[in-house]
């Protein structure tokens, strides 16, 4: 906000970049500004915390983010009261990024602040026990199973596509910042 820009203060944010299927890579770029008030929050049972649905859906509630492929992005605010079971789509790529606190997943591994846990694709739920006041992002998405080539800010499918993206950028085809 303008007020924040004038007065300053603490700002916390997460910026996510999502790989697109090859057929969509040349779509016009776009930015999605999603404000706090646009994100639905669902209370978990037994005072376990809440889930803020940024993309995809949770408990029948859809988040505001638009995606090219099926993706869930859930902002978990956990109380540490008791473990929770979260349903995730079987076969999806799933990860849990802990922003604050710590969690124990599936009665086994511990993921601490600033760490990420990557799950096997098989399975349809994750059990999470947490420390009080834990904040984590759970991301899961339908695999696109395509090759990945990356260099600098570019992610494409082949080295040739990377070279073309760099040439397009250097020749000004990607626009200019005014």
Secondary structure by P-SEA (a helix, b strand, c coil): cccccccccbbbbbbbbbbbccccccccbbbbbcccccbbbbbbccccbbbbbccccccccccccccccbbbbbbccccccbbbbbbcccccbbbbbbccbbbbccccccccccbbbbbcccccbbbbbbccbbbbbbbbbcccbbbbbbccccccccaaaaaaaaaaaaaccccccc
